[in-house]
């Protein structure tokens, strides 16, 4: 005779709660911790819209709040400290609102704030994610340090990324220069890039994607990625001769949104959408090229809202027109 387990009434209530929260959160709920600007599209302003279009709820915490991005002649605003982040987390914690499927980090301007971010990620990973989701929380970390060989955050952040963020990240997405700084590997070839990737995997990251490399690429730039399962991806994309801001933030949001499809597909879809956005932005810039009342920097603000269809349905190729 088989035994029949009696169901605890509290188990029934928990089951109802799980089902209700799963319906409430749709594809997932993302805690996005990065910069905010009043005007333009960088940081949370570049990440939130595409994630929402693709079915995610987004809770945004701003590491800085500026009038506009720092590429403009002037910018004003505030940089949040670790106590500000803890205050926000305390409110979420007190109301039992820390139900997330993903955490996404971007630009962080201070060491204390970044250290607190590592504590937040660790706390969320320790929580029982079966309350809302069948999978454990995934941490996406864009280690924003600099580009073109120039570091534009305090150099002390590098050691915090190395020691505290990389070891707990599920996916990290450095550019070529950031990968060099984090891994201590000079990247002069594609082989060097994979050596850097392997070094970062050994440091604890589950997946490493170098979002843009410029070695052995000719007229293109190349994304290279690898995970601890040994999967490798390489996605070639055209170089667009213009200086855009917020592209990394957009890419990471798209990568997160498509990550359930696997390494190769998620990278391809993120790149294809991003290239479509950049082409549309460049066309807008060229259309306004004779308009003196609008600065060149403003003309190159990402045409994100106008690219809704490309976010929903990525083009088949990064070279699509």
LUMVODREN-734553 format. One line per 4 residues: number of its first residue (from 1); their letters; for each residue x, y, z of C-alpha. Coordinates in Angstrom, 3 decimals. Example, Ala and Ser with C-alpha at 12.3 -4.5 7.8 and 13.67 -1.06 7.14 Angstrom:
<sites>
1) AS) 12.300,-4.500,7.800 ~ 13.670,-1.060,7.140;
</sites>
This chain:
<sites>
1) XXXX) 0.000,0.000,0.000 ~ 1.431,3.348,-0.994 ~ 1.557,6.125,1.516 ~ -0.313,9.347,0.757;
5) XXXX) 1.288,12.474,2.138 ~ -1.022,14.927,3.843 ~ -0.755,18.435,2.484 ~ 0.008,21.142,4.989;
9) XXXX) -2.370,24.133,4.595 ~ 0.640,26.427,4.655 ~ 2.091,24.548,1.662 ~ -1.103,25.253,-0.264;
13) XXXX) -0.823,28.954,0.522 ~ 2.825,28.969,-0.524 ~ 1.922,27.269,-3.798 ~ -0.734,29.896,-4.471;
17) XXXX) 1.779,32.644,-3.701 ~ 4.361,31.156,-6.053 ~ 1.837,30.935,-8.885 ~ 0.561,34.456,-8.330;
21) XXXX) 4.055,35.952,-8.219 ~ 5.143,34.067,-11.331 ~ 2.180,35.544,-13.212 ~ 2.909,38.975,-11.767;
25) XXXX) 6.534,39.014,-12.860 ~ 6.089,37.636,-16.398 ~ 9.402,36.618,-17.983 ~ 11.303,37.809,-14.958;
29) XXXX) 12.059,40.725,-12.694 ~ 15.371,42.541,-13.051 ~ 17.134,44.633,-10.430 ~ 19.192,47.037,-12.538;
33) XXXX) 21.888,49.029,-10.719 ~ 23.574,51.589,-12.923 ~ 23.578,55.253,-13.923 ~ 20.603,57.499,-14.708;
37) XXXX) 20.419,60.634,-16.838 ~ 17.488,63.020,-17.112 ~ 18.159,63.558,-20.833 ~ 19.322,60.800,-23.152;
41) XXXX) 19.875,57.064,-23.112 ~ 22.678,55.581,-21.046 ~ 22.685,53.276,-18.029 ~ 19.231,52.459,-16.727;
45) XXXX) 17.706,54.697,-19.375 ~ 19.213,52.536,-22.128 ~ 18.432,49.238,-20.381 ~ 14.917,49.640,-18.978;
49) XXXX) 12.922,50.190,-22.165 ~ 14.232,47.164,-24.128 ~ 13.822,44.899,-21.108 ~ 10.237,46.047,-20.623;
53) XXXX) 9.463,45.669,-24.331 ~ 10.730,42.087,-24.109 ~ 8.480,41.272,-21.166 ~ 10.577,41.933,-18.056;
57) XXXX) 9.669,43.940,-14.989 ~ 12.525,46.296,-14.106 ~ 13.362,47.804,-10.723 ~ 16.031,50.449,-11.296;
61) XXXX) 18.480,51.748,-8.706 ~ 20.600,54.677,-9.872 ~ 24.293,54.723,-9.001 ~ 24.457,58.331,-10.210;
65) XXXX) 21.815,60.823,-11.288 ~ 23.048,63.321,-13.852 ~ 21.417,65.904,-16.078 ~ 22.916,64.165,-19.144;
69) XXXX) 25.813,61.841,-19.891 ~ 29.363,63.030,-19.386 ~ 30.107,63.331,-23.097 ~ 28.341,66.689,-23.126;
73) XXXX) 30.249,69.896,-22.419 ~ 28.539,70.221,-19.039 ~ 26.767,67.855,-16.661 ~ 25.386,68.221,-13.156;
77) XXXX) 23.961,65.809,-10.623 ~ 24.618,63.482,-7.734 ~ 26.681,60.373,-7.084 ~ 25.008,57.931,-4.683;
81) XXXX) 26.975,56.382,-1.843 ~ 26.811,52.974,-0.215 ~ 24.483,54.274,2.518 ~ 22.008,55.419,-0.145;
85) XXXX) 22.009,51.955,-1.708 ~ 21.567,50.269,1.667 ~ 18.648,52.591,2.474 ~ 16.880,51.572,-0.731;
89) XXXX) 17.613,47.894,-0.178 ~ 16.316,48.168,3.394 ~ 12.976,49.444,2.131 ~ 12.706,46.635,-0.427;
93) XXXX) 13.774,44.093,2.167 ~ 11.261,45.313,4.760 ~ 8.401,44.908,2.295 ~ 9.575,41.466,1.094;
97) XXXX) 10.160,42.830,-2.411 ~ 13.526,41.214,-3.144 ~ 12.047,38.758,-5.662 ~ 14.358,38.896,-8.680;
101) XXXX) 15.261,36.561,-11.491 ~ 18.211,38.708,-12.602 ~ 20.450,41.469,-11.343 ~ 22.163,43.761,-13.857;
105) XXXX) 25.019,46.102,-12.958 ~ 26.565,48.861,-15.036 ~ 28.382,52.119,-14.355 ~ 29.382,52.554,-10.712;
109) XXXX) 31.255,55.704,-9.728 ~ 32.573,54.960,-6.235 ~ 34.395,52.168,-4.447 ~ 32.010,52.066,-1.474;
113) XXXX) 28.971,51.811,-3.753 ~ 30.549,48.991,-5.778 ~ 31.440,47.098,-2.613 ~ 27.828,47.435,-1.466;
117) XXXX) 26.656,46.177,-4.877 ~ 28.699,43.009,-4.355 ~ 26.945,42.551,-1.000 ~ 23.549,43.031,-2.666;
121) XXXX) 24.319,40.424,-5.339 ~ 25.550,37.989,-2.706 ~ 22.412,38.514,-0.616 ~ 20.117,37.944,-3.576;
125) XXXX) 21.991,34.803,-4.599 ~ 21.638,33.388,-1.093 ~ 17.880,33.849,-1.063 ~ 15.550,30.996,-1.968;
129) XXXX) 14.666,31.871,-5.560 ~ 11.986,29.197,-5.762 ~ 9.650,31.711,-4.117 ~ 9.073,33.262,-7.535;
133) XXXX) 11.214,31.496,-10.115 ~ 12.250,27.969,-10.945 ~ 15.814,29.048,-11.765 ~ 18.361,30.647,-9.478;
137) XXXX) 19.131,34.342,-9.786 ~ 21.474,35.292,-12.638 ~ 23.938,38.143,-12.132 ~ 24.978,40.116,-15.223;
141) XXXX) 27.951,42.403,-14.589 ~ 29.256,45.014,-16.996 ~ 32.575,45.992,-15.365 ~ 32.562,49.595,-16.568;
145) XXXX) 36.128,50.849,-16.217 ~ 37.002,52.660,-19.423 ~ 37.649,52.355,-23.152 ~ 40.292,53.069,-25.783;
149) XXXX) 42.988,52.487,-23.184 ~ 41.691,55.205,-20.820 ~ 40.197,54.385,-17.422 ~ 37.420,56.839,-16.555;
153) XXXX) 36.497,55.581,-13.091 ~ 38.643,55.621,-9.927 ~ 41.404,53.049,-10.396 ~ 40.528,51.538,-7.008;
157) XXXX) 37.389,50.039,-8.564 ~ 39.505,47.569,-10.538 ~ 40.499,45.533,-7.488 ~ 36.891,45.460,-6.255;
161) XXXX) 35.729,44.042,-9.585 ~ 38.535,41.472,-9.543 ~ 38.069,40.361,-5.955 ~ 34.330,40.742,-5.353;
165) XXXX) 32.264,41.039,-8.541 ~ 33.906,38.703,-11.051 ~ 33.826,35.703,-8.644 ~ 30.034,35.977,-8.159;
169) XXXX) 29.022,36.999,-11.691 ~ 27.155,34.613,-13.961 ~ 27.982,36.718,-17.005 ~ 30.530,39.519,-17.297;
173) XXXX) 30.785,41.675,-20.408 ~ 34.003,43.700,-20.522 ~ 35.230,45.446,-23.634 ~ 38.730,44.590,-24.843;
177) XXXX) 40.479,47.100,-22.593 ~ 38.470,46.147,-19.517 ~ 39.226,42.472,-20.188 ~ 42.939,43.298,-20.293;
181) XXXX) 42.802,45.200,-16.988 ~ 40.754,42.522,-15.231 ~ 42.771,39.537,-16.476 ~ 46.245,41.125,-16.676;
185) XXXX) 46.514,39.724,-20.205 ~ 47.531,41.995,-23.089 ~ 45.217,41.259,-26.014 ~ 47.066,41.426,-29.312;
189) XXXX) 45.329,38.504,-31.029 ~ 42.202,36.392,-30.849 ~ 44.229,33.755,-29.010 ~ 45.158,36.364,-26.403;
193) XXXX) 41.487,37.262,-26.033 ~ 40.569,33.679,-25.191 ~ 43.493,33.500,-22.760 ~ 42.007,36.541,-20.997;
197) XXXX) 38.565,34.927,-21.061 ~ 39.930,31.714,-19.536 ~ 41.650,33.725,-16.813 ~ 38.346,35.427,-15.930;
201) XXXX) 36.514,32.089,-15.936 ~ 39.143,30.777,-13.513 ~ 38.446,33.805,-11.292 ~ 34.835,32.632,-10.893;
205) XXXX) 32.713,34.085,-13.691 ~ 30.442,31.510,-15.335 ~ 30.407,33.178,-18.757 ~ 32.717,35.844,-20.191;
209) XXXX) 31.847,37.892,-23.261 ~ 34.324,40.428,-24.608 ~ 31.851,42.699,-26.359 ~ 34.263,44.213,-28.865;
213) XXXX) 37.747,43.261,-29.992 ~ 39.746,44.974,-32.693 ~ 42.507,42.454,-33.358 ~ 42.654,40.417,-36.574;
217) XXXX) 39.324,41.944,-37.609 ~ 39.956,44.108,-40.689 ~ 36.935,46.344,-41.254 ~ 34.893,44.648,-38.546;
221) XXXX) 34.852,44.334,-34.785 ~ 34.326,40.973,-33.159 ~ 32.525,39.753,-30.052 ~ 34.124,36.731,-28.395;
225) XXXX) 32.569,34.661,-25.623 ~ 32.978,31.441,-23.701 ~ 31.331,29.754,-20.730 ~ 32.433,27.142,-18.224;
229) XXXX) 30.692,24.435,-20.249 ~ 33.231,25.060,-22.993 ~ 30.780,26.737,-25.402 ~ 32.427,29.388,-27.562;
233) XXXX) 30.870,32.141,-29.635 ~ 32.249,34.592,-32.161 ~ 30.041,37.292,-33.679 ~ 31.378,39.671,-36.296;
237) XXXX) 29.811,43.091,-36.715 ~ 30.560,46.174,-38.824 ~ 32.474,49.127,-37.435 ~ 30.282,52.225,-37.498;
241) XXXX) 32.383,55.377,-37.627 ~ 30.686,57.456,-34.952 ~ 30.988,57.852,-31.196 ~ 27.879,56.528,-29.463;
245) XXXX) 27.161,56.476,-25.756 ~ 25.098,53.842,-23.951 ~ 25.798,51.003,-26.381 ~ 27.196,48.710,-23.684;
249) XXXX) 24.177,49.329,-21.460 ~ 21.826,48.538,-24.327 ~ 23.775,45.425,-25.300 ~ 23.718,44.010,-21.782;
253) XXXX) 19.974,44.521,-21.432 ~ 19.393,42.722,-24.730 ~ 21.803,39.944,-23.796 ~ 19.972,39.395,-20.526;
257) XXXX) 16.601,39.348,-22.283 ~ 17.691,36.642,-24.758 ~ 19.996,34.691,-22.399 ~ 17.499,31.838,-22.061;
261) XXXX) 18.276,30.934,-25.699 ~ 21.926,30.113,-24.973 ~ 25.272,31.791,-25.553 ~ 25.379,31.906,-29.362;
265) XXXX) 21.768,32.938,-29.999 ~ 21.628,35.545,-27.242 ~ 24.823,37.219,-28.461 ~ 23.671,37.219,-32.078;
269) XXXX) 20.259,38.712,-31.270 ~ 21.733,41.358,-28.968 ~ 24.292,42.398,-31.592 ~ 21.741,42.476,-34.434;
273) XXXX) 19.357,44.716,-32.516 ~ 22.145,46.978,-31.319 ~ 23.498,47.435,-34.834 ~ 20.005,48.341,-36.069;
277) XXXX) 19.702,50.971,-33.315 ~ 23.119,52.418,-34.173 ~ 22.336,52.644,-37.885 ~ 19.050,54.402,-37.139;
281) XXXX) 20.872,56.782,-34.796 ~ 23.502,57.548,-37.438 ~ 20.792,58.227,-40.026 ~ 19.175,60.663,-37.596;
285) XXXX) 22.532,62.342,-37.040 ~ 23.074,62.740,-40.792 ~ 19.544,64.100,-41.230 ~ 20.280,66.817,-38.655;
289) XXXX) 23.825,67.489,-39.849 ~ 22.962,71.023,-40.958 ~ 21.100,71.908,-37.767 ~ 23.324,74.110,-35.618;
293) XXXX) 20.883,74.424,-32.717 ~ 21.415,70.751,-31.829 ~ 24.884,69.662,-30.679 ~ 26.645,66.732,-32.322;
297) XXXX) 26.543,64.850,-29.017 ~ 22.774,65.246,-28.769 ~ 22.281,64.175,-32.377 ~ 23.966,60.872,-31.514;
301) XXXX) 21.691,60.011,-28.589 ~ 20.453,56.473,-29.224 ~ 17.195,56.267,-31.210 ~ 15.844,53.712,-28.800;
305) XXXX) 12.110,54.348,-28.833 ~ 12.124,54.495,-32.629 ~ 13.742,51.031,-32.659 ~ 11.005,49.189,-30.796;
309) XXXX) 10.355,46.751,-33.652 ~ 14.040,45.839,-33.891 ~ 14.064,45.176,-30.148 ~ 11.034,42.917,-30.377;
313) XXXX) 12.228,41.125,-33.525 ~ 16.004,41.333,-34.039 ~ 17.191,41.558,-37.673 ~ 18.670,38.370,-39.074;
317) XXXX) 22.153,39.841,-39.482 ~ 24.176,42.681,-37.937 ~ 24.780,43.811,-41.514 ~ 21.040,44.067,-42.315;
321) X) 19.861,47.465,-43.559;
</sites>
